[in-house]
Amino acid sequence: MLRWFLPPTHQEWLVSVAFVTGSGGLIGSEAVRHFAGLGLDVVGIDNDMRQEFFGEEASTAWNVRRLTDELGGAYSHHSIDIRDRAALGALFKRYGRDVAVVIHTAAQPSHDWAVRDPFTDFDVNAAGTLNVLQNVREHCIEAAVIHCSTNKVYGDRPNSLPLVELETRWEIEPGHPYEQGIREDMSIDACLHSIFGASKVAADVMVQEYGRYFDMRTACFRGGTLTGPAHSATELHGFLGYVMRANMERRTYKIFGYQGKQVRDAIHSSDVVSAFEAFFRNPRSAAVYNLGGGRHSNTSNREAFALAEQITGQEMVTEYVAANRIGDHKWWIGSNEAFQADYPDWKQVYDVPMIMREIYEANMDKWVPAA
């Protein structure tokens, strides 16, 4: 059923449905809530592959139950694998041109896991994305397509930047063109991506191609550390969430290389989906944006440990492994300049201390030491 639900800006929409893949995950669940709050009916697609990738503790089933309880009839959940073309096609066909926006967050997100099973990694990340794009083309070509890409498409090229070692972090040389953050003009060629990074490059390029070739409204958001209290944090994925979890559950946190001074920018899931809304309201074709915490919100491992200790009053238990993860960034702070130029009303709210405290408060009853 079509209905008016948004005030006019550049145009008005006769739309009613948002599709969200990976709807039980961190960004997916935040997007479900956000777009349901705008008045759209939300169709979620998630078959809890995260549990298959990382084990029971990473399951997103609890988050799906919460969405269903909170949103009632505004949320419809479908346990469909995005590799299943027949099932995905039938769902897109059912809603057709009622679909106004597709937010594609489903993915295999880990470097380390991808090495174990490159076929599944590529099938989920690359072929799964192609399946989503082709269904949009066939059934709802006017819909905006928002793709959660990653800064790993730049491979290990950021490690070639001139960095200086400070007491608690690596930092880029003062005065460098990327001092305020790495822009989208960094080349993605001739560098080491990792198996995971390569499958995400394939998806990223395909999203751009459907935008250019078929004049579809597509955007790749190349995120740094996407984080928030709804993360099912586990050792192989979910940096700040896992730092807090390890501290709160008294687990040993393994530090892989770089003296624990590697730097990541971190953006809260709420800030991510508000950027998605801005694109949805005024979509472009084949857009590519870095989206991260930038200079506003970033931390090294060591600095994050100190914050966790300050929040909980408990020391971190850590183990240092000299070898860094293959392809891992020594320093990543992305620039949001391109996105902010196109969408100047978007504002980033959260910084790292706010994010870590919120993760702590949301999980106080859940992340406790094993008996």
C-alpha positions as a Markdown table, in Angstrom:
| # | Residue | x | y | z |
|---|---|---|---|---|
| 1 | Met | 0.0 | 0.0 | 0.0 |
| 2 | Leu | 1.5 | 3.3 | -1.0 |
| 3 | Arg | 1.3 | 6.4 | 1.2 |
| 4 | Trp | 2.8 | 9.8 | 1.6 |
| 5 | Phe | 5.1 | 9.9 | 4.6 |
| 6 | Leu | 7.8 | 12.4 | 4.1 |
| 7 | Pro | 7.7 | 16.2 | 3.9 |
| 8 | Pro | 8.7 | 17.4 | 0.5 |
| 9 | Thr | 12.3 | 18.6 | 0.0 |
| 10 | His | 13.6 | 18.4 | -3.5 |
| 11 | Gln | 10.8 | 16.0 | -4.4 |
| 12 | Glu | 8.0 | 14.0 | -2.9 |
| 13 | Trp | 7.8 | 10.3 | -2.6 |
| 14 | Leu | 5.0 | 7.9 | -3.0 |
| 15 | Val | 6.7 | 5.1 | -1.2 |
| 16 | Ser | 6.3 | 2.8 | 1.7 |
| 17 | Val | 8.9 | 0.0 | 2.1 |
| 18 | Ala | 12.5 | -0.2 | 3.1 |
| 19 | Phe | 14.5 | -3.4 | 2.5 |
| 20 | Val | 17.3 | -4.0 | 5.0 |
| 21 | Thr | 19.7 | -7.0 | 4.5 |
| 22 | Gly | 21.6 | -8.1 | 7.6 |
| 23 | Ser | 18.8 | -6.6 | 9.6 |
| 24 | Gly | 19.8 | -8.3 | 12.8 |
| 25 | Gly | 23.3 | -6.9 | 12.8 |
| 26 | Leu | 24.7 | -3.6 | 14.2 |
| 27 | Ile | 24.0 | -1.3 | 11.3 |
| 28 | Gly | 21.1 | -3.3 | 9.9 |
| 29 | Ser | 19.1 | -3.2 | 13.2 |
| 30 | Glu | 19.9 | 0.5 | 13.6 |
| 31 | Ala | 18.6 | 1.1 | 10.1 |
| 32 | Val | 15.5 | -0.9 | 10.7 |
| 33 | Arg | 14.6 | 1.2 | 13.7 |
| 34 | His | 15.5 | 4.5 | 12.0 |
| 35 | Phe | 13.5 | 4.0 | 8.8 |
| 36 | Ala | 10.6 | 2.5 | 10.7 |
| 37 | Gly | 10.7 | 5.7 | 12.7 |
| 38 | Leu | 10.4 | 7.7 | 9.5 |
| 39 | Gly | 7.1 | 5.9 | 8.7 |
| 40 | Leu | 8.3 | 3.2 | 6.3 |
| 41 | Asp | 7.3 | -0.4 | 6.6 |
| 42 | Val | 10.6 | -2.3 | 6.9 |
| 43 | Val | 11.4 | -5.7 | 5.4 |
| 44 | Gly | 14.3 | -7.3 | 7.1 |
| 45 | Ile | 16.5 | -10.1 | 5.6 |
| 46 | Asp | 18.8 | -12.0 | 7.9 |
| 47 | Asn | 19.5 | -15.7 | 8.3 |
| 48 | Asp | 22.0 | -15.3 | 11.3 |
| 49 | Met | 25.1 | -16.2 | 9.2 |
| 50 | Arg | 27.0 | -14.3 | 11.9 |
| 51 | Gln | 26.5 | -17.2 | 14.2 |
| 52 | Glu | 27.8 | -19.6 | 11.5 |
| 53 | Phe | 30.9 | -17.3 | 11.0 |
| 54 | Phe | 31.8 | -16.6 | 14.7 |
| 55 | Gly | 29.8 | -19.0 | 16.9 |
| 56 | Glu | 26.9 | -18.7 | 19.3 |
| 57 | Glu | 28.1 | -15.6 | 21.1 |
| 58 | Ala | 27.9 | -13.7 | 17.9 |
| 59 | Ser | 24.4 | -14.7 | 17.0 |
| 60 | Thr | 22.0 | -11.9 | 16.0 |
| 61 | Ala | 18.8 | -13.8 | 16.9 |
| 62 | Trp | 18.4 | -11.7 | 20.1 |
| 63 | Asn | 18.4 | -8.5 | 18.1 |
| 64 | Val | 15.8 | -9.8 | 15.6 |
| 65 | Arg | 13.5 | -10.8 | 18.5 |
| 66 | Arg | 13.9 | -7.3 | 19.9 |
| 67 | Leu | 13.1 | -5.6 | 16.6 |
| 68 | Thr | 10.0 | -7.8 | 16.2 |
| 69 | Asp | 8.8 | -7.1 | 19.7 |
| 70 | Glu | 9.5 | -3.3 | 19.5 |
| 71 | Leu | 8.2 | -2.6 | 16.0 |
| 72 | Gly | 5.3 | -5.1 | 15.7 |
| 73 | Gly | 3.6 | -4.8 | 12.3 |
| 74 | Ala | 6.0 | -2.2 | 11.0 |
| 75 | Tyr | 8.7 | -4.9 | 10.7 |
| 76 | Ser | 8.5 | -8.0 | 8.7 |
| 77 | His | 11.4 | -10.5 | 9.1 |
| 78 | His | 12.6 | -13.0 | 6.5 |
| 79 | Ser | 15.3 | -15.6 | 7.2 |
| 80 | Ile | 16.6 | -15.6 | 3.6 |
| 81 | Asp | 20.2 | -16.2 | 2.5 |
| 82 | Ile | 21.2 | -13.4 | 0.1 |
| 83 | Arg | 22.9 | -16.1 | -2.0 |
| 84 | Asp | 19.5 | -17.8 | -2.6 |
| 85 | Arg | 18.5 | -16.0 | -5.8 |
| 86 | Ala | 15.1 | -17.7 | -6.1 |
| 87 | Ala | 14.0 | -16.7 | -2.6 |
| 88 | Leu | 15.5 | -13.2 | -2.8 |
| 89 | Gly | 13.8 | -12.6 | -6.2 |
| 90 | Ala | 10.4 | -13.8 | -4.9 |
| 91 | Leu | 10.6 | -11.3 | -2.0 |
| 92 | Phe | 11.6 | -8.4 | -4.2 |
| 93 | Lys | 8.9 | -9.3 | -6.7 |
| 94 | Arg | 6.2 | -9.4 | -3.9 |
| 95 | Tyr | 7.0 | -5.7 | -2.9 |
| 96 | Gly | 8.0 | -4.5 | -6.3 |
| 97 | Arg | 7.9 | -0.7 | -6.8 |
| 98 | Asp | 6.7 | -0.1 | -3.3 |
| 99 | Val | 10.4 | -0.5 | -2.3 |
| 100 | Ala | 11.8 | 3.0 | -1.8 |
| 101 | Val | 15.2 | 2.2 | -0.4 |
| 102 | Val | 17.5 | -0.9 | 0.0 |
| 103 | Ile | 20.1 | -0.8 | 2.7 |
| 104 | His | 22.5 | -3.6 | 2.1 |
| 105 | Thr | 24.5 | -4.4 | 5.2 |
| 106 | Ala | 24.7 | -8.3 | 5.0 |
| 107 | Ala | 28.3 | -9.5 | 4.7 |
| 108 | Gln | 31.0 | -11.8 | 5.9 |
| 109 | Pro | 33.0 | -9.1 | 7.8 |
| 110 | Ser | 36.3 | -10.7 | 8.9 |
| 111 | His | 39.8 | -10.9 | 7.3 |
| 112 | Asp | 40.6 | -14.0 | 9.4 |
| 113 | Trp | 37.4 | -15.9 | 8.6 |
| 114 | Ala | 37.7 | -15.2 | 4.9 |
| 115 | Val | 41.0 | -17.1 | 4.7 |
| 116 | Arg | 39.3 | -20.2 | 6.1 |
| 117 | Asp | 36.6 | -20.3 | 3.4 |
| 118 | Pro | 37.2 | -18.0 | 0.5 |
| 119 | Phe | 34.3 | -19.5 | -1.5 |
| 120 | Thr | 31.7 | -18.6 | 1.1 |
| 121 | Asp | 33.3 | -15.2 | 1.7 |
| 122 | Phe | 33.2 | -14.3 | -2.0 |
| 123 | Asp | 29.7 | -15.8 | -2.5 |
| 124 | Val | 28.2 | -13.8 | 0.4 |
| 125 | Asn | 30.1 | -10.5 | -0.2 |
| 126 | Ala | 30.3 | -10.3 | -4.0 |
| 127 | Ala | 27.7 | -12.6 | -5.4 |
| 128 | Gly | 25.2 | -11.7 | -2.7 |
| 129 | Thr | 25.6 | -8.0 | -3.5 |
| 130 | Leu | 25.1 | -8.7 | -7.2 |
| 131 | Asn | 21.9 | -10.6 | -6.3 |
| 132 | Val | 20.6 | -7.6 | -4.4 |
| 133 | Leu | 21.5 | -5.1 | -7.2 |
| 134 | Gln | 19.9 | -7.2 | -10.0 |
| 135 | Asn | 16.7 | -7.6 | -8.0 |
| 136 | Val | 16.5 | -3.8 | -7.5 |
| 137 | Arg | 17.1 | -3.4 | -11.3 |
| 138 | Glu | 14.3 | -5.8 | -12.1 |
| 139 | His | 11.7 | -4.9 | -9.5 |
| 140 | Cys | 12.2 | -1.4 | -8.0 |
| 141 | Ile | 14.7 | 0.5 | -10.1 |
| 142 | Glu | 13.8 | 3.9 | -8.7 |
| 143 | Ala | 14.8 | 2.7 | -5.2 |
| 144 | Ala | 17.9 | 4.2 | -3.5 |
| 145 | Val | 20.6 | 1.5 | -2.9 |
| 146 | Ile | 22.8 | 2.0 | 0.1 |
| 147 | His | 25.7 | -0.4 | 0.3 |
| 148 | Cys | 27.8 | -0.9 | 3.4 |
| 149 | Ser | 31.3 | -1.1 | 1.9 |
| 150 | Thr | 34.5 | -0.9 | 3.9 |
| 151 | Asn | 37.8 | 1.0 | 4.1 |
| 152 | Lys | 39.5 | -2.4 | 3.4 |
| 153 | Val | 38.9 | -1.7 | -0.3 |
| 154 | Tyr | 42.0 | 0.4 | 0.0 |
| 155 | Gly | 43.9 | -2.7 | 1.1 |
| 156 | Asp | 47.1 | -2.0 | 3.0 |
| 157 | Arg | 47.9 | 1.1 | 1.0 |
| 158 | Pro | 47.3 | 3.3 | 4.1 |
| 159 | Asn | 50.3 | 1.6 | 5.6 |
| 160 | Ser | 52.5 | 3.3 | 3.0 |
| 161 | Leu | 51.7 | 6.7 | 4.4 |
| 162 | Pro | 54.5 | 8.5 | 6.4 |
| 163 | Leu | 53.7 | 7.7 | 10.0 |
| 164 | Val | 55.4 | 8.8 | 13.2 |
| 165 | Glu | 55.3 | 6.8 | 16.5 |
| 166 | Leu | 53.9 | 8.6 | 19.4 |
| 167 | Glu | 53.6 | 7.4 | 23.0 |
| 168 | Thr | 50.2 | 5.8 | 22.6 |
| 169 | Arg | 49.5 | 5.8 | 18.9 |
| 170 | Trp | 50.8 | 6.0 | 15.3 |
| 171 | Glu | 50.0 | 9.3 | 13.7 |
| 172 | Ile | 50.4 | 10.7 | 10.1 |
| 173 | Glu | 53.2 | 13.2 | 9.5 |
| 174 | Pro | 52.0 | 16.7 | 10.2 |
| 175 | Gly | 51.2 | 18.6 | 7.0 |
| 176 | His | 50.4 | 15.5 | 4.9 |
| 177 | Pro | 47.5 | 15.9 | 2.5 |
| 178 | Tyr | 45.6 | 13.2 | 4.4 |
| 179 | Glu | 46.3 | 14.8 | 7.8 |
| 180 | Gln | 42.5 | 15.5 | 8.3 |
| 181 | Gly | 41.7 | 12.0 | 7.0 |
| 182 | Ile | 42.1 | 9.7 | 4.0 |
| 183 | Arg | 40.0 | 10.7 | 1.0 |
| 184 | Glu | 38.4 | 8.6 | -1.7 |
| 185 | Asp | 41.2 | 9.6 | -4.1 |
| 186 | Met | 43.5 | 7.0 | -2.5 |
| 187 | Ser | 44.1 | 4.3 | -5.1 |
| 188 | Ile | 42.7 | 0.8 | -4.5 |
| 189 | Asp | 45.1 | -0.8 | -7.0 |
| 190 | Ala | 48.5 | -2.5 | -6.6 |
| 191 | Cys | 48.2 | -3.3 | -2.9 |
| 192 | Leu | 47.4 | -6.2 | -0.6 |
| 193 | His | 43.7 | -6.4 | 0.2 |
| 194 | Ser | 43.3 | -9.8 | 2.0 |
| 195 | Ile | 40.7 | -12.3 | 0.8 |
| 196 | Phe | 38.0 | -10.4 | 2.6 |
| 197 | Gly | 39.1 | -7.0 | 1.1 |
| 198 | Ala | 39.1 | -8.5 | -2.4 |
| 199 | Ser | 35.5 | -9.7 | -2.1 |
| 200 | Lys | 34.4 | -6.3 | -0.8 |
| 201 | Val | 36.2 | -4.5 | -3.6 |
| 202 | Ala | 34.2 | -6.7 | -6.1 |
| 203 | Ala | 31.0 | -5.7 | -4.4 |
| 204 | Asp | 31.9 | -2.0 | -4.2 |
| 205 | Val | 32.8 | -1.8 | -7.9 |
| 206 | Met | 29.6 | -3.7 | -8.9 |
| 207 | Val | 27.5 | -1.2 | -6.9 |
| 208 | Gln | 29.2 | 1.7 | -8.7 |
| 209 | Glu | 28.7 | -0.1 | -12.0 |
| 210 | Tyr | 25.0 | -0.6 | -11.5 |
| 211 | Gly | 24.8 | 3.1 | -10.7 |
| 212 | Arg | 26.6 | 4.2 | -13.9 |
| 213 | Tyr | 25.5 | 1.5 | -16.3 |
| 214 | Phe | 21.8 | 1.4 | -15.4 |
| 215 | Asp | 21.5 | 4.9 | -14.0 |
| 216 | Met | 20.5 | 3.5 | -10.6 |
| 217 | Arg | 20.7 | 5.5 | -7.4 |
| 218 | Thr | 23.5 | 3.8 | -5.7 |
| 219 | Ala | 26.0 | 4.7 | -3.0 |
| 220 | Cys | 29.0 | 2.9 | -1.5 |
| 221 | Phe | 29.7 | 3.9 | 2.1 |
| 222 | Arg | 33.3 | 2.9 | 2.9 |
| 223 | Gly | 33.2 | 2.6 | 6.6 |
| 224 | Gly | 36.0 | 2.4 | 9.1 |
| 225 | Thr | 35.0 | 1.0 | 12.5 |
| 226 | Leu | 31.3 | 1.0 | 12.7 |
| 227 | Thr | 30.2 | 0.5 | 16.3 |
| 228 | Gly | 27.5 | 0.8 | 18.9 |
| 229 | Pro | 25.7 | -1.0 | 21.7 |
| 230 | Ala | 23.8 | -3.4 | 19.5 |
| 231 | His | 27.0 | -5.1 | 18.2 |
| 232 | Ser | 27.3 | -8.8 | 18.9 |
| 233 | Ala | 31.0 | -8.2 | 19.5 |
| 234 | Thr | 33.4 | -11.1 | 19.1 |
| 235 | Glu | 37.2 | -11.5 | 18.9 |
| 236 | Leu | 37.3 | -11.5 | 15.1 |
| 237 | His | 34.9 | -8.6 | 14.6 |
| 238 | Gly | 33.8 | -5.5 | 16.5 |
| 239 | Phe | 36.8 | -3.6 | 17.8 |
| 240 | Leu | 35.3 | -1.2 | 20.5 |
| 241 | Gly | 32.5 | -3.6 | 21.4 |
| 242 | Tyr | 35.0 | -6.4 | 22.0 |
| 243 | Val | 37.4 | -4.2 | 24.0 |
| 244 | Met | 34.5 | -3.5 | 26.4 |
| 245 | Arg | 33.3 | -7.1 | 26.4 |
| 246 | Ala | 36.8 | -8.4 | 27.1 |
| 247 | Asn | 37.2 | -5.9 | 30.0 |
| 248 | Met | 33.8 | -6.6 | 31.5 |
| 249 | Glu | 34.0 | -10.4 | 31.1 |
| 250 | Arg | 37.7 | -10.5 | 32.2 |
| 251 | Arg | 38.7 | -12.1 | 28.9 |
| 252 | Thr | 42.2 | -11.9 | 27.5 |
| 253 | Tyr | 42.3 | -9.4 | 24.6 |
| 254 | Lys | 44.9 | -10.3 | 22.0 |
| 255 | Ile | 46.8 | -7.4 | 20.5 |
| 256 | Phe | 48.1 | -8.2 | 17.0 |
| 257 | Gly | 51.3 | -6.2 | 16.2 |
| 258 | Tyr | 52.1 | -2.5 | 15.8 |
| 259 | Gln | 52.9 | -2.3 | 19.6 |
| 260 | Gly | 49.1 | -1.9 | 20.2 |
| 261 | Lys | 49.3 | 1.6 | 18.8 |
| 262 | Gln | 47.3 | 1.0 | 15.6 |
| 263 | Val | 44.7 | 3.7 | 15.1 |
| 264 | Arg | 41.1 | 3.4 | 13.9 |
| 265 | Asp | 38.3 | 5.9 | 13.5 |
| 266 | Ala | 35.0 | 4.9 | 15.0 |
| 267 | Ile | 31.5 | 6.0 | 14.1 |
| 268 | His | 28.4 | 5.2 | 16.0 |
| 269 | Ser | 25.6 | 3.3 | 14.2 |
| 270 | Ser | 23.2 | 6.2 | 14.9 |
| 271 | Asp | 25.5 | 8.6 | 13.0 |
| 272 | Val | 25.8 | 6.0 | 10.2 |
| 273 | Val | 22.1 | 5.6 | 9.6 |
| 274 | Ser | 21.4 | 9.4 | 9.8 |
| 275 | Ala | 23.9 | 9.6 | 6.8 |
| 276 | Phe | 21.9 | 6.9 | 5.1 |
| 277 | Glu | 18.7 | 8.9 | 5.5 |
| 278 | Ala | 20.4 | 12.0 | 4.0 |
| 279 | Phe | 21.3 | 10.0 | 0.9 |
| 280 | Phe | 17.8 | 8.4 | 0.7 |
| 281 | Arg | 16.2 | 11.9 | 0.7 |
| 282 | Asn | 18.5 | 13.1 | -2.1 |
| 283 | Pro | 20.1 | 10.1 | -3.8 |
| 284 | Arg | 22.8 | 10.3 | -6.5 |
| 285 | Ser | 24.1 | 7.7 | -8.9 |
| 286 | Ala | 27.3 | 5.7 | -8.3 |
| 287 | Ala | 28.3 | 7.8 | -5.3 |
| 288 | Val | 31.3 | 6.7 | -3.2 |
| 289 | Tyr | 31.9 | 8.1 | 0.3 |
| 290 | Asn | 34.3 | 7.3 | 3.1 |
| 291 | Leu | 32.2 | 7.4 | 6.3 |
| 292 | Gly | 33.9 | 7.1 | 9.7 |
| 293 | Gly | 34.7 | 8.7 | 12.9 |
| 294 | Gly | 37.3 | 10.9 | 11.2 |
| 295 | Arg | 39.2 | 13.4 | 13.4 |
| 296 | His | 36.2 | 13.7 | 15.6 |
| 297 | Ser | 36.2 | 10.1 | 16.8 |
| 298 | Asn | 39.3 | 7.9 | 16.7 |
| 299 | Thr | 41.5 | 5.9 | 19.0 |
| 300 | Ser | 44.4 | 3.5 | 19.2 |
| 301 | Asn | 44.2 | 0.1 | 20.9 |
| 302 | Arg | 46.2 | 1.4 | 23.9 |
| 303 | Glu | 43.9 | 4.5 | 24.2 |
| 304 | Ala | 40.8 | 2.3 | 24.0 |
| 305 | Phe | 42.1 | 0.1 | 26.7 |
| 306 | Ala | 42.7 | 3.1 | 29.0 |
| 307 | Leu | 39.2 | 4.3 | 28.4 |
| 308 | Ala | 37.7 | 0.9 | 29.1 |
| 309 | Glu | 39.6 | 0.7 | 32.4 |
| 310 | Gln | 38.4 | 4.2 | 33.3 |
| 311 | Ile | 34.8 | 3.3 | 32.6 |
| 312 | Thr | 34.7 | 0.0 | 34.5 |
| 313 | Gly | 37.5 | 0.5 | 37.1 |
| 314 | Gln | 39.0 | -2.8 | 36.0 |
| 315 | Glu | 42.4 | -3.4 | 34.3 |
| 316 | Met | 42.5 | -4.9 | 30.8 |
| 317 | Val | 43.9 | -8.4 | 30.5 |
| 318 | Thr | 46.0 | -8.4 | 27.3 |
| 319 | Glu | 48.3 | -10.7 | 25.4 |
| 320 | Tyr | 50.7 | -9.2 | 22.8 |
| 321 | Val | 51.2 | -11.1 | 19.5 |
| 322 | Ala | 54.1 | -9.6 | 17.5 |
| 323 | Ala | 52.7 | -10.4 | 14.1 |
| 324 | Asn | 50.0 | -8.0 | 12.8 |
| 325 | Arg | 47.0 | -9.4 | 10.9 |
| 326 | Ile | 47.7 | -9.5 | 7.2 |
| 327 | Gly | 46.5 | -6.4 | 5.5 |
| 328 | Asp | 45.6 | -4.7 | 8.8 |
| 329 | His | 45.8 | -1.0 | 8.9 |
| 330 | Lys | 48.5 | 0.7 | 11.0 |
| 331 | Trp | 46.6 | 4.0 | 10.9 |
| 332 | Trp | 43.2 | 4.7 | 9.5 |
| 333 | Ile | 41.4 | 8.0 | 9.9 |
| 334 | Gly | 39.0 | 8.6 | 7.0 |
| 335 | Ser | 37.8 | 11.9 | 5.7 |
| 336 | Asn | 34.0 | 12.6 | 5.6 |
| 337 | Glu | 34.6 | 15.7 | 3.6 |
| 338 | Ala | 33.1 | 14.4 | 0.3 |
| 339 | Phe | 29.9 | 13.3 | 2.0 |
| 340 | Gln | 29.6 | 16.5 | 4.0 |
| 341 | Ala | 30.0 | 18.5 | 0.8 |
| 342 | Asp | 27.1 | 16.7 | -0.8 |
| 343 | Tyr | 25.0 | 16.6 | 2.5 |
| 344 | Pro | 26.0 | 19.6 | 4.6 |
| 345 | Asp | 23.1 | 19.2 | 7.0 |
| 346 | Trp | 24.5 | 15.8 | 8.3 |
| 347 | Lys | 26.1 | 16.1 | 11.7 |
| 348 | Gln | 28.2 | 13.6 | 13.6 |
| 349 | Val | 27.3 | 13.3 | 17.2 |
| 350 | Tyr | 29.3 | 10.6 | 19.0 |
| 351 | Asp | 33.0 | 10.4 | 19.9 |
| 352 | Val | 34.9 | 7.4 | 21.2 |
| 353 | Pro | 34.3 | 8.0 | 25.0 |
| 354 | Met | 30.5 | 8.4 | 24.4 |
| 355 | Ile | 30.5 | 5.3 | 22.3 |
| 356 | Met | 32.4 | 3.1 | 24.8 |
| 357 | Arg | 30.3 | 4.3 | 27.8 |
| 358 | Glu | 27.1 | 3.6 | 25.9 |
| 359 | Ile | 28.3 | 0.1 | 25.0 |
| 360 | Tyr | 29.2 | -0.5 | 28.7 |
| 361 | Glu | 25.8 | 0.7 | 30.0 |
| 362 | Ala | 23.8 | -1.3 | 27.4 |
| 363 | Asn | 25.6 | -4.6 | 28.3 |
| 364 | Met | 26.2 | -4.4 | 32.0 |
| 365 | Asp | 23.7 | -7.2 | 32.7 |
| 366 | Lys | 24.9 | -9.3 | 29.8 |
| 367 | Trp | 28.7 | -9.2 | 29.7 |
| 368 | Val | 29.7 | -10.5 | 33.1 |
| 369 | Pro | 32.6 | -12.8 | 34.0 |
| 370 | Ala | 31.9 | -16.6 | 33.5 |
| 371 | Ala | 31.0 | -18.2 | 36.8 |
